[in-house]
Amino acid sequence: MILKDRVAIVTGAGSGIGRAGAAIMAREGAHVSVVDRNIDAAETVVAEIRSTGGSAEALGLDVTDDAALESGLSAFMARHGRIDILHNHAGAQVAGDLEQVEIEGFDRSWSLNVRAHFMAARLVMPMMKRQGSGVILNTSSSSGVLFDREMIAYTTTKHAVIAMTRQMAGDYARFGIRVNALCPGWVDTPFNVPFIEQMGGRGAIEAYVREKVPMGRWASVEEIAESILFLVSSRSSYMTGQILVVDGGETVV
């Protein structure tokens, strides 16, 4: 197991990619804090992990609540005495172009997709520095490297995650801490509901994926989880400040 005895935190781990990422880390030997604002969903993931012999615990909190985030992460690190992996995954899509997007939605996107990543990384960094090691993985999106039609809040925040990732990586590499970003393309999860509605329904989005993605299909969460495992493990030990795009070839078209 390539993550044996590692201690990990995964935000937004109650469903979709976060759930699959938490599961694969636990499968490979890590003890995982499954963080989600829906505690029932987090506990379900923990039960699934434990049923296959893995080690995990649930943490229910809203990552945009600074006090709750600090309390939850600090208590977790105090219990385990270290933190090896932070995967900042919690995020949201808010549809609309410059004129259509709700200002509140734009602000909510920034708070969740960027600021919460910043705050969680800020909270774990002192312990990682003391250890002289650690990995932070920030989830961006293929929308962080592409134009995404009428999704200004989402694309703005996902581009910002990439810039923040590179800055963190450059600042903290000398402490033995690696920081990279994952940019998934089209992954078939409920996360896409806002864009599916904007596109005009499931049939329209299926046609869009077939046309725009050279591989002609969605990714599964299990496929993305393999990339997560690569980025948080020693398999990527000489990799920091990098952006791994996993999109079926969409960005090469």
C-alpha positions in Angstrom: 0.0 0.0 0.0 1.6 3.2 -1.2 0.0 5.5 1.4 0.5 3.2 4.4 0.3 5.2 7.7 -0.3 8.5 6.0 -2.9 10.9 7.4 -5.2 12.6 4.9 -8.0 15.2 4.8 -10.3 15.3 1.8 -12.9 18.1 1.6 -16.1 17.7 -0.4 -15.7 13.9 0.0 -19.3 13.0 0.6 -20.0 12.4 -3.1 -18.5 12.2 -6.6 -14.8 12.7 -7.2 -14.1 13.5 -3.5 -15.7 10.3 -2.4 -13.7 8.3 -4.9 -10.5 10.0 -3.9 -11.1 9.4 -0.2 -11.8 5.7 -1.0 -8.7 5.2 -3.0 -6.5 6.8 -0.4 -7.9 4.6 2.3 -7.5 1.6 0.1 -3.8 2.4 -0.2 -3.4 2.6 3.6 -4.1 6.2 4.5 -6.3 7.2 7.4 -8.8 9.7 5.8 -10.9 12.5 7.3 -14.0 12.6 5.0 -15.0 16.2 5.2 -18.4 17.3 3.9 -21.1 19.8 4.9 -23.5 16.9 4.7 -22.5 14.8 7.7 -24.8 11.9 6.7 -23.1 11.7 3.3 -19.6 11.8 5.0 -20.6 9.0 7.4 -21.9 6.9 4.6 -18.5 7.2 2.8 -16.7 6.3 6.1 -18.9 3.2 6.5 -18.1 2.1 3.0 -14.3 2.6 3.6 -14.4 0.7 6.8 -16.4 -2.1 5.3 -13.5 -2.8 3.0 -10.9 -2.7 5.7 -9.9 1.0 5.4 -9.6 3.6 8.1 -11.6 6.8 8.0 -13.6 9.3 10.1 -16.3 11.8 9.2 -16.1 15.5 9.7 -19.3 17.5 9.0 -18.6 21.2 8.3 -19.0 24.0 5.8 -15.5 24.8 4.6 -16.5 28.4 3.9 -17.0 28.8 7.7 -13.5 29.8 8.9 -14.1 29.0 12.5 -15.6 25.6 11.8 -12.8 24.8 9.4 -10.1 25.8 11.8 -11.7 23.9 14.7 -12.3 20.7 12.7 -8.9 20.5 11.0 -7.0 21.5 14.2 -8.8 18.9 16.2 -8.1 16.2 13.6 -4.4 17.1 13.4 -4.1 17.2 17.2 -5.6 13.7 17.5 -3.3 12.2 14.9 -0.2 14.3 15.5 0.5 14.9 11.8 -1.0 15.7 8.4 0.5 14.2 5.2 -2.2 15.0 2.6 -4.7 17.7 2.1 -7.0 17.4 -0.9 -9.0 20.6 -1.3 -11.8 19.3 -3.4 -15.1 21.0 -2.2 -16.5 23.2 -4.9 -19.6 24.4 -6.8 -20.7 25.4 -10.2 -22.7 28.7 -10.6 -24.0 29.3 -14.1 -24.2 32.6 -16.0 -22.2 35.0 -18.1 -21.0 38.5 -16.9 -24.5 40.0 -17.1 -26.5 36.9 -16.0 -24.6 35.5 -13.0 -25.9 36.5 -9.6 -23.5 38.5 -7.7 -24.2 36.4 -4.6 -23.4 33.3 -6.7 -20.1 34.8 -7.9 -19.1 35.5 -4.3 -20.2 32.1 -3.1 -18.1 30.5 -5.9 -15.0 32.5 -4.8 -15.6 31.6 -1.1 -15.9 27.8 -1.8 -13.7 27.3 -4.9 -10.8 29.5 -3.9 -10.9 31.0 -0.4 -11.7 27.7 1.3 -8.8 26.0 -0.4 -6.6 28.9 0.7 -7.8 28.7 4.3 -7.4 24.9 4.6 -3.9 25.0 3.2 -3.0 27.9 5.6 -4.2 25.8 8.5 -2.2 22.6 7.7 0.9 24.4 6.5 2.5 24.9 10.0 2.3 21.2 10.8 3.6 20.2 7.4 6.6 22.6 7.8 7.4 21.1 11.2 7.3 17.6 9.7 9.4 18.7 6.7 6.9 17.0 4.3 3.4 17.1 3.0 1.3 17.1 -0.1 -1.5 19.6 -1.0 -3.7 18.8 -3.9 -6.1 21.5 -5.1 -9.0 20.6 -7.4 -9.3 23.0 -10.3 -11.0 22.0 -13.5 -10.4 21.8 -17.3 -12.4 25.1 -17.0 -9.3 26.5 -15.3 -7.4 26.2 -18.6 -10.2 26.6 -21.1 -13.1 29.0 -22.0 -16.3 27.6 -20.6 -19.4 29.0 -22.1 -21.5 31.3 -19.9 -19.7 30.1 -16.7 -17.8 33.2 -15.7 -17.9 32.5 -11.9 -16.7 29.0 -12.3 -13.9 29.6 -14.8 -12.6 32.6 -12.9 -12.3 30.7 -9.7 -10.8 27.6 -11.3 -8.1 29.7 -13.1 -7.4 31.3 -9.7 -6.9 27.9 -8.1 -4.1 27.2 -10.6 -2.4 30.5 -9.9 -2.7 29.9 -6.2 -1.3 26.4 -6.5 1.8 27.5 -8.4 2.4 30.3 -5.8 2.1 27.9 -2.9 4.4 25.4 -4.6 7.1 27.9 -5.2 6.9 29.3 -1.7 7.0 25.9 0.1 9.0 23.5 -1.9 12.1 24.2 0.3 10.1 22.8 3.2 9.6 19.5 1.5 6.0 20.3 0.7 4.5 19.6 -2.7 1.5 21.4 -4.1 -0.2 20.5 -7.4 -3.6 20.9 -9.0 -6.0 18.5 -10.6 -8.0 19.6 -13.6 -10.8 17.0 -14.4 -12.8 17.3 -17.5 -16.2 15.9 -17.9 -17.0 13.5 -15.1 -20.4 12.0 -14.8 -21.5 13.2 -11.3 -24.4 15.3 -9.9 -21.9 18.2 -9.7 -22.8 19.0 -13.4 -26.4 19.7 -12.7 -26.2 23.5 -13.2 -24.4 23.2 -16.5 -26.7 20.4 -17.7 -29.7 22.6 -16.9 -28.0 25.5 -18.7 -27.3 23.3 -21.8 -30.9 22.2 -22.0 -31.0 18.8 -20.4 -29.2 15.5 -20.4 -29.5 14.8 -24.1 -27.9 18.1 -24.9 -25.0 17.6 -22.6 -24.4 14.0 -23.9 -24.2 15.4 -27.5 -21.9 18.2 -26.3 -19.5 15.7 -24.7 -19.5 13.5 -27.8 -18.6 16.5 -29.9 -16.1 18.3 -27.7 -14.2 15.4 -26.1 -12.0 13.5 -28.5 -12.5 10.3 -26.5 -16.2 10.9 -26.9 -17.3 10.1 -23.4 -17.4 11.2 -19.8 -14.8 10.0 -17.3 -15.8 7.9 -14.3 -15.0 9.0 -10.8 -12.7 5.9 -10.5 -10.6 7.1 -13.4 -10.1 10.5 -11.8 -9.3 8.8 -8.4 -6.3 7.1 -10.0 -4.9 10.5 -10.9 -5.6 11.7 -7.4 -3.6 8.8 -6.0 -0.7 9.6 -8.3 -0.6 13.2 -7.2 -0.8 12.6 -3.5 1.6 9.7 -3.4 5.4 9.2 -3.8 4.8 8.3 -7.4 4.8 12.0 -8.1 7.6 12.8 -5.6 9.5 15.2 -7.9 6.4 17.0 -9.1 5.2 20.3 -7.7 3.5 23.4 -9.0 2.1 21.4 -11.9 -1.4 21.1 -13.4 -2.6 17.7 -14.3 -5.4 17.9 -16.9 -7.5 14.7 -17.1 -10.1 15.5 -19.7 -10.2 12.9 -22.5 -8.3 15.2 -24.8 -10.7 18.2 -24.7 -7.9 20.7 -24.2 -6.0 19.5 -27.3 -8.8 20.3 -29.7 
